[in-house]
Amino acid sequence: MAARIDHLVTSGEFRLDGEVHQVDNNVWIVGDDTEAVVIDAAHDADAIAAALGERTLRAIVCTHAHNDHIDAAPALAERTGAPILLHPDDLPLWKMTHPERSPDGELVDGQVVSVAGTELTVLHTPGHAPGAVCLYAPALGTVFTGDTLFQGGPGATGRSFSDHPTIVRSIKERLLTLPLETVVRTGHGDSTTVGEETANV
């Protein structure tokens, strides 16, 4: 059976620079009936585990380490035995949320995460956060962009650890070079396509 994409929305708080915001996060589960990976374990480990069902969780992949994308990761890892993977440039952000628990492995540019016969290629796309990554799955015609690219343009860069010229360069060099029909599955809100976003960056 080919890999499929399951989508879950969880709700909670985003905290940074002394601000607190209520947010809805997209959690993406890629796999088949046997195994899966979770992209961004946000807010609710119980809900994510329920969506996984009896499948083996191969990895918890973090697109970046803002608290709203990683707050449920340790609980989900403890429950499933799956490793948490994060780009090392985001360790300072990770430690703001989980000072007592380190990720289990690193994500590096060009790395391939395989699940259910499908390859997800790690694209390092700094800007929203230093260690932000996207995951490109050409066989599924999609890229998971976290908070790097949204419907309407780049992710926010007005807070600590972020930089606007860097995110624009990341998007132009790493994402807008993908096939125009590639579906962009974001960290918050609706999906879009690479083609639709070429005019917004």
ROMI-594011 format. One record per residue: x, y, z of N, C-alpha, C in turn; residue in one letter. Coordinates in steps of 0.001 Angstrom, whole numbers, padded with zeros to 6 digits, always signed. Atoms other than C-alpha are relative to their C-alpha. Example, Ala and Ser with C-alpha at 12.3 -4.5 7.8 and 13.67 -1.06 7.14 Angstrom:
<nodes>
+000890-001190+000000+012300-004500+007800+000900+001200+000000A-000820-001190-000060+013670-001060+007140-000770+001090+000730S
</nodes>
This chain:
<nodes>
+000846-001195+000000+000000+000000+000000+000883+001248+000000M-000786-001230+000081+001327+003433-000934-000215+000852+001247A+000120-000908-001138+001981+006023+001720-001127+001000-000236A+001038-001025+000067-000832+008440+002496+000340+001090+001022R-000211-001120-000905-001010+011738+004337-001265+000183+000834I+001101-000294-000916-003248+012078+007390+000260+001349+000649D-000099-001375-000495-003975+015521+008812-000801+000145+001282H+000618-000224-001299-004758+016492+012383+000237+001456+000374L-000184-001362-000510-005318+019962+013859-000105-000040+001519V-000004-000069-001460-004398+020504+017498+000126+001461+000421T+000036-001388-000459-004751+023647+019587+000738+000157+001321S-000731-000279-001232-002658+025253+022308+000618+001380-000045G-000629-001313-000127-000333+028116+023139+001339+000051-000730E-001322-000327+000528+002583+029637+021272+000604+001038+000925F-000661-000900-000949+005062+031288+023635+001397+000348-000495R-001344-000463+000347+008078+033404+022683+000093+001485+000293L-000273-001414-000265+009611+036724+023713-001012+000616+000960D+000932-000499-000992+007203+037040+026615-001436+000122-000469G+001356-000052+000536+004138+036800+024382-000621-001401+000030E+000743+001258+000034+001460+034107+024512-001163+000161-000971V+001072-000040+000984-000887+033389+021606-000663-001375-000082H+000722+001239+000251-003583+030769+021105+000116-000345-001488Q-000234+000393+001394-002856+028805+017931-000580-001379-000282V+000356+001316+000522-004125+025906+015857+001154-000473-000871D-001140+000548+000741-001359+023679+014479-000417-001175-000863N+000156+001174+000846-001324+021242+011598+001011-001064+000407N-000857+001168-000233+000064+017826+012493-000176-000911-001215V+000047+000839+001194+000941+015693+009466+000539-001384+000326W-000416+001382-000200+001168+011905+009587+000158-000630-001382I-000291+000592+001302+002824+010217+006603+000323-001474+000208V-000275+001417-000146+002716+006441+006247-001070-000849-000660G+001030+000911+000490+000567+003424+005493-000720-000611+001202D+000733+000618-001112-001451+001032+007642+000923-000639+001033D-000948+000693-000864+001725-000378+009230+000916+000949+000765T-000985-000898-000615+004115+002499+009923-000225+001430-000470E+000194-001410+000325+004252+006277+009896+001084+000848+000656A-000755-001038-000699+006195+009391+010772-000965+001135+000301V+000773-001184-000360+004735+012419+012518+000862+001221-000271V-000670-001271+000229+005699+015877+011320-000644+001027+000920I+000388-001004-000997+005421+018347+014230-001048-000525+000981D+000865+000521-001057+003988+016814+017401-000464+001164+000877A+000470-001234-000618+001941+019803+018495-001106-000250+001018A+001019-000195-001033+000027+020224+021758-000606-001237+000652H+000887+001037-000531-001789+016916+022173+000499-001397-000375D-000553+001326+000294+000099+013608+022349-001097-001059-000070A+001084+000987+000016-003128+011705+023069-000722-000010-001347D+000702-000085+001280-004836+012960+019911+000861-000538-001136A-000899+000492+001048-001785+012217+017782+000118-001515+000077I-000086+001454-000173-001459+008724+019250-001276-000679-000483A+001271+000571+000457-005142+008103+018561-000059-000034-001526A-000007-000043+001464-004669+009162+014927+000959-001040-000577A-000938+001034+000445-001709+006793+014632-000597-001396+000112L+000575+001320-000216-003696+003863+015965+001072-001018+000340G-000937+001079-000292-001729+000626+015929+001280+000073-000833E-001177-000105+000859+000870+001834+013437+001270+000230+000811R-001304-000263-000611+004542+001825+014349+000452+001395-000395T-000504-001347+000275+005828+005383+014667+001513-000060-000157L-001425+000103+000310+009241+005535+013008+000795+001209+000461R-000715-001213-000409+010128+009131+013876-000988+001125+000238A+000703-001259-000213+008840+012429+015193+000913+001078-000568I-000842-000949+000715+010200+015011+012780-000463+001418+000334V+000323-001375-000394+010347+018638+013941+000441+000962-001100C-000387-000977+001015+010219+021328+011256+000782+001160+000599T-000786-000983-000759+011561+023743+013894-000402-000147+001463H+000162+000265-001433+011618+024103+017649-000767+001074+000756A+000928-000821-000762+009058+026758+018494-000902-000908+000818H+000648+000896-000953+007147+025412+021463-001272-000627-000547N+001281+000533+000458+003854+024986+019620+000159-001140-000998D-000242+001110+000924+005463+022524+017199+000650-001207+000684H-000752+001076-000672+007346+020423+019776-000516-000343+001388I+000349+000169-001419+005447+020629+023065-000463-001407+000336D+000469+001363-000278+003916+017145+022705+001011-001068-000410A-000952+000982+000539+007018+015509+021211+000547-000963+001052A-000523+000961-000974+008570+014050+024399-001042-001011+000479P+001044+000923-000451+005253+012579+025570-000326-001027-001073A+000279+000936+001089+004624+011048+022152+001159-000981-000173L-001173+000878+000105+008175+009678+022043-000005-001043+001111A+000037+000933-001130+007808+008127+025486-001070-001071-000211E+001129+000905+000207+004523+006554+024487+000276-001017-001110R-000164+000822+001204+005720+005136+021151+001397-000573-000175T-001382+000414+000204+009486+004732+021466+000652+000607-001225G-000539-000609+001217+009977+006851+018344+001023+001080+000342A-000981-001059-000236+013028+009126+018108-000512+001362-000454P+000281-001385+000375+012644+012909+017993+001185+000524-000804I-001044-000488+000881+014596+014453+015111-000145+001508-000193L+000008-001467+000084+015568+018153+014982+001315+000483-000590L-001244-000606+000492+018056+020305+013102+000745+000621+001180H-000731-000466-001189+020847+021167+015596+000012+001509+000180P+000005-001459-000144+020654+024905+014849-001192+000488+000818D+001162-000395-000794+017313+024930+016680+000063-000492+001446D-000114+000472-001389+018616+023417+019923-000236+001107+001031L+000305-001037-000997+018550+026809+021738-001499+000219+000194P+001456-000125-000121+014833+027106+020966-000595-001223+000684L+000493+001235-000621+014212+023473+021897+000169+000057+001513W-000295+000009-001435+015839+023958+025311-000846+001005+000773K+000916-000926-000670+013495+026867+026078-001288-000720+000413M+001222+000755-000307+010614+024341+026067+000300-001278+000770T-000335+001301-000606+012326+021082+027051+001457-000003+000489H-001399-000069-000455+015480+021895+029049+000536-001328+000521P-000419+001252-000632+015528+018424+030594+000053-001169-000979E+000132+001104+000953+015073+016385+027410+000541+000438-001360R-000575-000339+001296+017218+016495+024274-000661-000807-001111S+000431+000833+001130+016170+015361+020794+000875-001247-000095P-000716+001276+000109+017266+011846+019883+000932-000057-001205D-000819+000033+001197+018784+012616+016513-000089+001323-000734G-000080-001258+000740+019675+015368+014077-000619-000140-001384E+000391-000133+001396+018165+016470+010805+001050+000860-000688L-000973-000780+000762+020638+017685+008182-000497+000155-001429V+000427-000264+001365+020142+019161+004742+000355-001174-000907D-000218+001111+000914+019750+016434+002142-000276-001374+000580G+000322+001281-000645+018965+013718+004675-001340-000524-000523Q+001245+000615+000452+016265+011274+003610-000616-000797+001145V+000783+000756-000968+013623+010028+006040-000945-000886-000800V+000806+000934+000778+011977+006897+004643-001083-000619+000871S+001097+000660-000692+008598+005521+005639-000972-000541-001044V+001000+000615+000877+006193+003142+003902+000393+000109-001469A-000474-000042+001373+008340+003121+000782+000061+001383-000610G-000008-001386+000475+008240+006909+000523+001164+000753+000635T-001143-000763-000483+011213+009251+000834-000390+001457+000233E+000158-001408-000345+011038+012610+002592+001399+000599+000089L-001322-000615+000021+014068+014766+001793-000009+001272+000832T-000113-001155-000885+015144+017312+004410+000618+001168-000764V-000511-001242+000576+015585+020857+003065+000183+000993+001140L-000241-000989-001054+017262+023239+005531-000427+001367-000531H+000566-001277+000460+015291+026483+005209-000038+001003+001150T-000015-000935-001128+016420+028912+007929-000699+001311-000334P+000649-001296+000145+014720+032238+008511-001057+000194+001065G+000995-000034-001088+011645+031615+010656+000660-000436+001303H-000849+000456-001100+014054+029766+012946+001298-000486-000637A-001294+000360+000603+017753+028937+012458+000051-001419-000537P-000032+001395+000406+017142+025205+012200-001262-000451-000696G+001238+000368+000682+013888+025307+010273+000305-000883-001205A-000131+000886+001157+013504+022514+007734-001367-000205-000631V+001175+000477+000696+010991+021478+005107+000271-001430-000434C-000126+001401+000395+010341+017902+004013-000699-000191-001330L+000517+000128+001356+009919+017239+000312-000207-001461-000346Y+000348+001370+000379+008132+014078-000801-000453+000004-001452A+000380-000085+001411+008234+014044-004613-001006-001063-000416P+000943+001061+000377+006364+010726-004819-001430+000345+000400A+001324-000430-000454+003477+012361-002969-000371+001365-000565L+000266-001309+000595+003760+015640-004870-000204+001090+001016G+000251-000953-001076+004037+017595-001660+001281+000371+000725T-001073-000428-000890+006354+019552+000613-000637+000506+001286V+000468-000421-001324+005782+020013+004343+000900+001147+000452F-000831-001196-000167+006932+023546+005120+000031+000554+001417T-000013-000570-001343+006291+024039+008831-000477+001440-000054G+000359-001421+000019+006245+027811+009348+000888+000796-000950D-000846-000710+000958+008611+028648+006472-000824+000647-001097T+000830-000544+001084+006005+029104+003729-001455-000347+000252L+001433+000153-000205+002264+029638+004104-000764+000379-001261F+000858-000588+001019-000657+030360+001849+000056+001514+000184Q-000134-001446-000109+000101+034018+001186+001416+000485+000194G-001392-000437-000073+003851+034030+001658+000786-000562+001157G-000932+000525-001015+006706+033601+004136-000578+000017+001400P+000331-000007-001413+006358+032757+007799+000531+001243+000698G-000355-001200-000758+006796+035387+010487+001489+000028+000325A-001419-000166-000350+010257+036804+011173+000207+001155+000973T-000118-001148-000885+009557+039479+013781+000446-000322+001411G-000337+000404-001360+010706+037485+016800+001441-000483+000082R-001362+000474-000230+013930+036194+018325+000321-001196-000891S-000534+001120+000785+016034+033767+016261-000500-000007-001455F+000533-000011+001358+014342+034853+012993+000628+001134-000813S-000608-001005+000872+015467+036875+009970-000718-000004-001346D+000812-000062+001212+013414+038087+007010+000792-000252-001283H-000739+000298+001239+016083+038202+004270+000386-001472-000112P-000381+001416+000019+017123+034686+005265-001164-000880-000415T+001143+000857+000363+013617+033219+005013-000356+000188-001466I+000301-000236+001416+013064+034860+001623+000986-000753-000883V-001009+000739+000775+016326+033408+000348-000272-001503+000055R+000302+001427-000136+015416+029969+001719-001151-000411-000908S+001179+000339+000793+012024+030020+000020+000322+000046-001492I-000291-000147+001430+013326+031264-003312+000938-001089-000499K-001012+000953+000457+016270+028869-003447-000394-001453+000205E+000276+001399-000358+014805+025743-001852-001416-000453-000318R+001402+000396+000153+011021+025820-002311-000587+000409-001347L+000581-000444+001264+010102+027899-005361+000666-000652-001196L-000649+000766+001057+012481+025733-007373-000630-001387-000171T+000708+001276+000121+010231+022700-006786-001065+000120-001094L+001056-000071+001017+007612+021758-009414-001172+000857+000466P+001018-000979-000364+004885+024409-009492-001256-000644+000574L+001214+000660-000486+002143+021862-008828+000186-000639+001382E-000266+000591-001307+003798+020711-005581-000919+000610+001057T+000889-000475-001059+001284+020938-002721+000834+000383+001217V-000697-000514-001174+002572+023031+000200-000894-000228+001218V+000761+000303-001222+001343+021601+003504+000697+000700+001161R-000590-000981-000907+001919+024211+006170-000173-000378+001465T+000088+000244-001433+002312+024352+009933-001272+000532+000631G+001268-000588-000452-000836+026443+010361-000813+000352-001230H+000857-000480+001079-003811+027136+008128-000070-000943-001191G+000310+000797+001183-004662+025960+004644+001239-000315-000822D-001058+000349+000936-002465+024225+002119-000072+000905-001233S-000086-000795+001215-001364+025918-001105+000871-000782-000978T-000947+000651+000903+000953+025136-004021+001191+000912-000220T-001186-000800+000314+004421+026259-005008-000357+001064-001039V+000368-000949+001051+002949+027874-008124-000778+001193+000513G+000818-001080-000546+000426+029880-006143+000823+000998+000819E-000781-000858-000901+003135+031266-003858+001150+000726-000699E-001127-000664+000666+005636+032372-006499-000153+001512-000025T+000223-001447+000035+004034+035825-006579-000035+000624+001380A+000170-000509-001369+003906+036138-002775+001293+000095+000780N-001292+000003-000706+007614+035966-001929+000911+001044-000621V
</nodes>
